[in-house]
Amino acid sequence: MSGSCTPETPIGYQATHGTDDSVLDYNSGVRCAQKFATASGCTWGSPTSVTSGAHVCTNEAGCKAGYPLKFCSFNRDHTAYPDNGQQSGSWGPAEAWKFLSQL
């Protein structure tokens, strides 16, 4: 994993990561999220990895107020619209909006 995932201050963080990501392997994406969780004071619990359906999202607990962390796992490669490769009908924008609306 690249050394660029080294957060030092709390930040609200949402990640969506494909289990078959060819750009950054899945476990590296999870480790990066864990580093953001640590910086934000979250109680880390490994996020659920999707096994069926389009996706599964995990909200980490215990984060500092105003610095939530959400990790969404999906069954696909690296893509901006994880389920169908298209903006129309994708769950990605709705999950992002739910996350941003709480900030």
WOHUZI-V91705 format. One record per residue. N is the residue number from 0. RES is the residue in one letter. PSI is psi in whole degrees, 0 to 359 (none if undefined). D_LAST is the distance of its C-alpha to the last C-alpha in Angstrom with 2 decimals. Layout:
BEGIN
n | res | psi | d_last
N | RES | PSI | D_LAST
N | RES | PSI | D_LAST
END
This chain:
BEGIN
n | res | psi | d_last
0 | M | 144 | 28.58
1 | S | 150 | 27.94
2 | G | 2 | 27.30
3 | S | 350 | 24.28
4 | C | 73 | 21.89
5 | T | 65 | 21.99
6 | P | 141 | 18.64
7 | E | 344 | 19.47
8 | T | 156 | 16.29
9 | P | 146 | 13.07
10 | I | 142 | 10.43
11 | G | 134 | 7.76
12 | Y | 127 | 10.43
13 | Q | 133 | 11.65
14 | A | 141 | 15.38
15 | T | 130 | 17.89
16 | H | 130 | 21.40
17 | G | 137 | 24.79
18 | T | 340 | 27.37
19 | D | 29 | 29.95
20 | D | 124 | 28.11
21 | S | 356 | 30.93
22 | V | 310 | 28.94
23 | L | 115 | 27.21
24 | D | 154 | 28.60
25 | Y | 312 | 26.46
26 | N | 327 | 27.04
27 | S | 323 | 26.06
28 | G | 321 | 22.70
29 | V | 317 | 22.25
30 | R | 323 | 23.42
31 | C | 314 | 20.96
32 | A | 322 | 18.03
33 | Q | 322 | 19.83
34 | K | 320 | 19.91
35 | F | 323 | 16.15
36 | A | 316 | 16.02
37 | T | 315 | 18.64
38 | A | 332 | 16.98
39 | S | 8 | 13.86
40 | G | 18 | 16.33
41 | C | 154 | 15.85
42 | T | 105 | 18.95
43 | W | 130 | 20.05
44 | G | 124 | 21.68
45 | S | 128 | 22.85
46 | P | 151 | 20.91
47 | T | 133 | 23.10
48 | S | 132 | 25.04
49 | V | 136 | 25.77
50 | T | 338 | 29.43
51 | S | 160 | 29.72
52 | G | 184 | 27.87
53 | A | 318 | 25.46
54 | H | 169 | 22.64
55 | V | 136 | 21.04
56 | C | 144 | 17.50
57 | T | 129 | 16.95
58 | N | 120 | 13.94
59 | E | 147 | 15.04
60 | A | 162 | 15.50
61 | G | 11 | 15.56
62 | C | 153 | 12.81
63 | K | 146 | 12.14
64 | A | 130 | 9.64
65 | G | 2 | 6.19
66 | Y | 62 | 7.85
67 | P | 162 | 8.26
68 | L | 130 | 11.06
69 | K | 134 | 12.44
70 | F | 124 | 15.91
71 | C | 126 | 17.77
72 | S | 137 | 21.54
73 | F | 157 | 23.80
74 | N | 77 | 27.56
75 | R | 178 | 28.09
76 | D | 188 | 28.60
77 | H | 116 | 26.25
78 | T | 151 | 24.96
79 | A | 328 | 22.14
80 | Y | 95 | 22.60
81 | P | 327 | 23.36
82 | D | 324 | 25.38
83 | N | 3 | 27.66
84 | G | 1 | 27.18
85 | Q | 149 | 26.43
86 | Q | 317 | 23.37
87 | S | 121 | 25.03
88 | G | 0 | 24.54
89 | S | 144 | 22.26
90 | W | 341 | 19.65
91 | G | 307 | 17.62
92 | P | 323 | 15.87
93 | A | 319 | 15.03
94 | E | 319 | 13.54
95 | A | 318 | 11.43
96 | W | 319 | 10.27
97 | K | 319 | 9.54
98 | F | 309 | 7.41
99 | L | 329 | 5.51
100 | S | 339 | 5.56
101 | Q | 351 | 3.82
102 | L | none | 0.00
END
